[in-house]
Amino acid sequence: MLVIRPIRESDIDALMLCAEESGHGFTSLPVDEDMLKGRICHSVESFKKHVTEPGMEGYLMVAEDTETGEIAGTTGIEAAIGLDNPFYSYHISKVVHHSRRLNVHNIVEVLTFGNDYTGATEVCTLFLRPEFRGGLNGKLLSKCRFLMLAQFPERFSDVVFAEMRGVSDENGNSPFWAWLKEHFFSIDFTLADYLTGIGQKGFIADLMPKLPIYVNLLSDEARAVIGQVHEKTRPALKMLEKEGFTCRGHVDIFDAGPTVECLRQNISSVRRSFTATAQITEHSSAQDFLISNTDFEEFRATAAKIGVDEERNMALVSKDVAAALNIVDGDAVRLVSL
Ligand SMILES: CC(C)(COP(=O)(O)OP(=O)(O)OC[C@H]1O[C@@H](n2cnc3c(N)ncnc32)[C@H](O)[C@@H]1OP(=O)(O)O)[C@@H](O)C(=O)NCCC(=O)NCCSC(=O)CCC(=O)O
């Protein structure tokens, strides 16, 4: 069984492995031990912190195999983005060039550089090691964050978004970046992505074109990938879309991958989740649920078959599930059907 828990200092080797396996364009997991150690440290402090409103906290969690102790993947939430370092995106909007006299009416798109998501909560760093994919594992990693958002709303913003990895090839070449590089930068996409991942984003403000860019002036290859996701990121996008996330015209400034967003209260798993009292017992329910404890610092979540007794508002959980969640009889749990 996989159980989600906050990351610990001792997980550094596993996190490095995830960073190596996740490949190019995965900005939040650069292969940089010092940076990853820093991210773990920041997460450990964030989980300990008493919080009444979202700030610079970053929560990083791992999925651990309860039988082997192996780390299967990562999943994260940034409480409020852009409060220390600016967070940039491009917004695609339309401009009409119209001449009644010549009877010309052109609708053109422009990309405008901005900081629209400042203060919003970001779900991020979703990675499941290939040998663990399939079954309910991917859903557990993605959706466990929504149980956390539902249980601890004071820690998160009303707007929740995700930056989806955009198109790049196996060598890390991004067609959108190639165009930007030719005209405004002289460094490779992998280096730009790496510098962003380790927090050294000053070069963006220095070199990025600040005035709106007409999309029809971009190369065909760059235009074709605007708003498109990396093929390995399609399952991640599908899960968020099913939760109600949509793209409202924002794309990543490097690879033009789409940003999707949803109001916290409208996320399907936030709306549908409920709390119940746990009763540890054998049961015959065949219904899959995502279930978490209600402890923030010692947050645990898993996917399992759970019996729900609606009349008594009880969740019937087996012994191994209770052990994975660190709960005893009578504890509160939060759950949502899968
Ligand atoms: C994203 C995950 C964790 C998902 O795990 P799994 O692949 O096991 O998921 P799954 O359960 O098999 O699939 C989830 C849903 O996507 C559907 N699905 C599968 N392949 C698809 C495809 N090619 N196109 C469209 N939909 C697809 C499945 O049918 C299922 O839908 P149903 O629900 O209908 O059954 C993994 O694929 C992964 O680690 N990918 C590589 C890393 C990555 O690119 N991560 C995202 C980076 S972007 C990021 O981190 C921000 C986003 C975020 O944090 O959420």
The ligand as an SDF file (V2000), in Angstrom:
LIG
                    3D

 55 57  0  0  0  0  0  0  0  0999 V2000
    1.0520   12.3460  -13.3790 C   0  0  0  0  0  0  0  0  0  0  0  0
    1.2510   10.9350  -12.8360 C   0  0  0  0  0  0  0  0  0  0  0  0
    1.6250   11.0220  -11.3590 C   0  0  0  0  0  0  0  0  0  0  0  0
   -0.0870   10.1690  -12.9350 C   0  0  0  0  0  0  0  0  0  0  0  0
    0.0790    8.8250  -12.5600 O   0  0  0  0  0  0  0  0  0  0  0  0
   -0.4680    7.6330  -13.5030 P   0  0  0  0  0  0  0  0  0  0  0  0
    0.2450    7.7670  -14.8210 O   0  0  0  0  0  0  0  0  0  0  0  0
   -0.3640    6.3530  -12.7700 O   0  0  0  0  0  0  0  0  0  0  0  0
   -2.0000    8.0800  -13.6650 O   0  0  0  0  0  0  0  0  0  0  0  0
   -3.2640    7.2620  -14.1970 P   0  0  0  0  0  0  0  0  0  0  0  0
   -4.1130    6.9810  -13.0130 O   0  0  0  0  0  0  0  0  0  0  0  0
   -2.8510    6.1160  -15.0640 O   0  0  0  0  0  0  0  0  0  0  0  0
   -3.9620    8.3440  -15.1300 O   0  0  0  0  0  0  0  0  0  0  0  0
   -4.6670    9.4180  -14.6080 C   0  0  0  0  0  0  0  0  0  0  0  0
   -5.7790    9.7640  -15.5910 C   0  0  0  0  0  0  0  0  0  0  0  0
   -5.1900   10.1960  -16.8350 O   0  0  0  0  0  0  0  0  0  0  0  0
   -5.6990    9.3960  -17.9010 C   0  0  0  0  0  0  0  0  0  0  0  0
   -4.6290    9.2690  -18.9000 N   0  0  0  0  0  0  0  0  0  0  0  0
   -3.5960    8.4140  -18.9130 C   0  0  0  0  0  0  0  0  0  0  0  0
   -2.8190    8.6300  -19.9950 N   0  0  0  0  0  0  0  0  0  0  0  0
   -3.3830    9.6620  -20.6810 C   0  0  0  0  0  0  0  0  0  0  0  0
   -3.0630   10.3540  -21.8830 C   0  0  0  0  0  0  0  0  0  0  0  0
   -1.9880   10.0380  -22.5810 N   0  0  0  0  0  0  0  0  0  0  0  0
   -3.8740   11.3730  -22.2770 N   0  0  0  0  0  0  0  0  0  0  0  0
   -4.9610   11.7250  -21.5430 C   0  0  0  0  0  0  0  0  0  0  0  0
   -5.3200   11.0880  -20.3910 N   0  0  0  0  0  0  0  0  0  0  0  0
   -4.5480   10.0770  -19.9690 C   0  0  0  0  0  0  0  0  0  0  0  0
   -6.0690    8.0860  -17.2540 C   0  0  0  0  0  0  0  0  0  0  0  0
   -7.0440    7.4160  -18.0390 O   0  0  0  0  0  0  0  0  0  0  0  0
   -6.6540    8.5700  -15.9430 C   0  0  0  0  0  0  0  0  0  0  0  0
   -7.9650    9.0790  -16.1690 O   0  0  0  0  0  0  0  0  0  0  0  0
   -9.2480    8.6360  -15.3090 P   0  0  0  0  0  0  0  0  0  0  0  0
   -9.1790    9.5280  -14.0910 O   0  0  0  0  0  0  0  0  0  0  0  0
  -10.3970    8.9620  -16.1870 O   0  0  0  0  0  0  0  0  0  0  0  0
   -9.1030    7.2050  -14.9500 O   0  0  0  0  0  0  0  0  0  0  0  0
    2.3380   10.1880  -13.6580 C   0  0  0  0  0  0  0  0  0  0  0  0
    1.8690    9.9670  -14.9840 O   0  0  0  0  0  0  0  0  0  0  0  0
    3.6480   10.9350  -13.7280 C   0  0  0  0  0  0  0  0  0  0  0  0
    4.4460   10.9000  -12.7920 O   0  0  0  0  0  0  0  0  0  0  0  0
    3.9310   11.5760  -14.8840 N   0  0  0  0  0  0  0  0  0  0  0  0
    5.2560   12.1740  -15.1750 C   0  0  0  0  0  0  0  0  0  0  0  0
    5.5140   13.4010  -14.3660 C   0  0  0  0  0  0  0  0  0  0  0  0
    4.6860   14.5980  -14.7810 C   0  0  0  0  0  0  0  0  0  0  0  0
    4.6910   14.9750  -15.9590 O   0  0  0  0  0  0  0  0  0  0  0  0
    4.0390   15.1870  -13.7740 N   0  0  0  0  0  0  0  0  0  0  0  0
    3.2580   16.3890  -13.9560 C   0  0  0  0  0  0  0  0  0  0  0  0
    4.1360   17.6200  -14.0500 C   0  0  0  0  0  0  0  0  0  0  0  0
    3.1280   19.0780  -13.9310 S   0  0  0  0  0  0  0  0  0  0  0  0
    2.9290   19.2840  -12.2450 C   0  0  0  0  0  0  0  0  0  0  0  0
    3.6100   18.7110  -11.4300 O   0  0  0  0  0  0  0  0  0  0  0  0
    1.7960   20.1830  -11.8250 C   0  0  0  0  0  0  0  0  0  0  0  0
    0.5130   19.4160  -11.7520 C   0  0  0  0  0  0  0  0  0  0  0  0
    0.2000   18.8030  -10.3920 C   0  0  0  0  0  0  0  0  0  0  0  0
    0.9770   18.9590   -9.4300 O   0  0  0  0  0  0  0  0  0  0  0  0
   -0.9040   18.1810  -10.2810 O   0  0  0  0  0  0  0  0  0  0  0  0
  1  2  1  0
  2  3  1  0
  2  4  1  0
  2 36  1  0
  4  5  1  0
  5  6  1  0
  6  7  2  0
  6  8  1  0
  6  9  1  0
  9 10  1  0
 10 11  2  0
 10 12  1  0
 10 13  1  0
 13 14  1  0
 14 15  1  0
 15 16  1  0
 15 30  1  0
 16 17  1  0
 17 18  1  0
 17 28  1  0
 18 19  1  0
 18 27  1  0
 19 20  2  0
 20 21  1  0
 21 22  1  0
 21 27  2  0
 22 23  1  0
 22 24  2  0
 24 25  1  0
 25 26  2  0
 26 27  1  0
 28 29  1  0
 28 30  1  0
 30 31  1  0
 31 32  1  0
 32 33  2  0
 32 34  1  0
 32 35  1  0
 36 37  1  0
 36 38  1  0
 38 39  2  0
 38 40  1  0
 40 41  1  0
 41 42  1  0
 42 43  1  0
 43 44  2  0
 43 45  1  0
 45 46  1  0
 46 47  1  0
 47 48  1  0
 48 49  1  0
 49 50  2  0
 49 51  1  0
 51 52  1  0
 52 53  1  0
 53 54  2  0
 53 55  1  0
M  END
$$$$
